[in-house]
Amino acid sequence: MMDTNSSIEGYLFCIAPVRQGGGGNQLIQTFCVLSGRQFSQWRHKGDLVPLRSGVLDLDHHVEDTGRQIVDTKILYTIRLYSIMDLTKEVLMGAESPEEIAEWFKAFTCSLGKPLEIRPDTWPTSASIQIGCFTEPLWGGSSPTGMDVESPLIQRQKTRSYNSLVTIGPETPLLSKDFSSGGTADLQSVSPGVVPKWSLVRCENGLRFFEETSDFLFRYKLPVTKAVGVVKAPADQIFNLIMDYGLERHQWDHTFRSASIVETIDGHSDVLYLCLRQDWIWRRPRDFCLSRYWKREDNGTYSVFYRSVSKMPLQPGYVRAYIRSGGYIVTPLKSGASGKPRTLVEFVLEVNVAGWSSLFGIGLCTYPVHLRNSLLSVVAGIREYVAAQRVKSSLTIVRRHSMEYMGNHMQQGNSNTGETFVVSIPFLDNEELDEFHDANMDQLSEWSEVLSKYQNTSPAGCIMRTSSCPQHGIFDMPYFSGSVPRGPLDGGQHCFSEPEGSNFLVKGSNFFHTGSRVAAGEPLCKLVAVDWLKGKDRMDHVAEHPHSLVQKASFNGELFFFVINLQVSYTLNYSLVFYFVTNEEILEGSLLHQFIFGDDTFRNSRLSLIPAIPEGSWIIKQAVGSRAVPLGQILDASYHVGFNYIEIDLNLGSSGVVRGVMGLVFGYISALVVDMAFFIRCDVEEELPERLIGVGRLARLQMDKAVPPLAGI
């Protein structure tokens, strides 16, 4: 299989701190070029000398830093930085979330590839004049004087831009569609995880659903969802939902005023919202909400709300509470007219307060009225964009294949495929495109059918059964951590192992059919889980003399995969999984390459499929069920011993993951979480994919975390 590298170009805003005349940031528009691992920034397209240019090495990472307001301009940003020196970073942004998503995918894909040439140091020309002083784009100081051009810059000056993918509005001559090109494989869990909804009414072109309940008499308002199709691009609808300015009065009839109480990062903030008074004898309601948003690889946007206590009660208002809720904005196939179409869902689990939770539903209609009024704003979005005749501003991107040959590049053969299509869910029959089953999970790959997995040994088997007669059978009482083993269903503060068939992975014919199959038995057995806490971050727990791994070192037939999920909350927490196998790992297999390979290969392949079998709607949607490329979005460190490999994952190193964890910790004692770890296959010879291990955590208790010495 020919190894190709995609290259892109386009204008991005560089966000640089202002060092004269006070704080704040200043925007500098630069023309950026990414080709393989070569990244350059230019003041204008066509300039002979770049502002800066160099090769992204193994220490560089990229982070999605979300939505930020800089100089009154709303930008969607990414951060390119060095893990060896955090002062060396570049914060770049674009006005369109679609554009920045393409750049993020390109950087992620590029950083996941091995280095093909020796990294050069950043040239001394890596600075730009701002006002009357020099501001380095990468951070730190930059010497002045004559710059010596490296061979990389010389090639950059003479290269042809026809071989690049162009992102942004400055592309009037290009007309081909762009591909999603993401590095994360889409996976889904069994349909049983999806909540059941029942249709309760249709009103003003919307359908309203309620989550089914086993109780005949409800003591609270049920979780309710409004669903409608809006003829506008998903990113424009997302911007409408996020904006609480004067424009909102034109489509949200419940809105009176709003303000940002606290900005946490580019993906989360705290919002104070006042509603209009719509009942004469009822005081108006207000909310203090934690708001978190994210964008999926298929263009789906999610905005989640839950109430927090960061704003005192205001005179004349009654504080209402949103237990969980938010918007799901999913792009659809365009209609016959070619106009963009988007499915908008608004879900609420709300307590409007001021009434008895025991008898209020039956005695007062105001709670239902207010909930329905909030949900009906989806119709307001639809009517507003129709009246404004919002025009699509879809980014047009043309992607070419590049083949590196020695020190120069040639454009790849067109047979390799130049045109890609955005992967978005749609129905085959366009006439039925507006009808969507409420039971379909918009954040999972619901268009795929769960097929029966035949657990046969592939020709490229990565393990050989050990001569040990007790293959796959371990002395469970011997392996014990701070979290006890418990039942698969109904457990409290315990772990268990769900069926691997609940998760979809690439089958042997994936690159021919595109279909996934249910995963079979994992390669390793989950034998123990530790839930640790301490003042300092807990790294490399497997090397501790009293750790479970060291205690089992006498048995040379056992090999441990230790996965250490590190979370900074009120203290530093570590959730440590101990997976073990007594099978021989074949040399040259994918698993062998992962254990003994370099960090670049490991980061590009390590993945997780999450699932929430039990939990609130907001957590199920925030976590999702898509595969997460852990090594590419988190700072990971790998420790290899004679009988183990430990993977330390800093969950706080990603703004997106921090936002999700902020939601999860608020509900952790009521959640059941499934996690399936696996190594992604990128070429046909590596198929089928196998899970490393699967674990289920049931209703983990924060106060039961133990100090590291006690846990190991």
Buried (B, 14 or more C-beta within 10 A) or exposed (E): EEEBBBBBBBBBBBBBEBEEEEEEBBBBEBBBBBBBBBBBBBBEBEEEBBBBBBBBBBEBBBBBBBBBEBEEEBBBBBBBBBBEEEEBBBBBBBBBBBBBBBBBBBBBBBBBBEBEEEBBEBBBBBBBEBEEEEBBBBBEEBEEEEBEBBEBBEBBBEBEEEBBBBBBBEBEEEEBEBBBBBBBBBBBBBEEBBBEBEEEEEEEEBBBBBBEEEEEEEEBBBBBBBBBBBBBBBBBBBBBBBEBEEEBEBBBBBBBEBEEBEEBBBBBBBBBBBBBBBEEEBEBBBBBBBBBBBBBBBBBBBBBBBBBEEBEEEEEBBBBBBBBBBBBBBBBEBBEEEBBBBBBBBBBBBBBEBBEEEEBBEEBEBBBBBBBBBBBBBBBBBBBBEEEEBEEBBBBBBBBBBBBEEEEBEEBEEEEEBEBEBBBBBBEEEEEBBEBEBEBBBBBBBBBEBEEBEBEEEEBEBBEEBEBEEEEEBEEEEBBBBBBBBEBEEBEBBBBBBBBBBBBBBBBEBBEEEEBBBBBBBBBBBBBBBBBBBEEBBBBBBEBEEBBBBEBBEBEBBBBBBBBBBBBBEBBBBBBBBBBBBBBBBEEBBBBBBBEBEEBBBBBBBBBBBBBBBBBBBBBBBBBBBBBBBBBBBBBBBBEBEBBBBBBBBBBBBBBBBBBBBBBBBBBBEBBBBBBBBBBBBEBEBBBBBBBBBBBBBBBEBEEBBBBEEBB
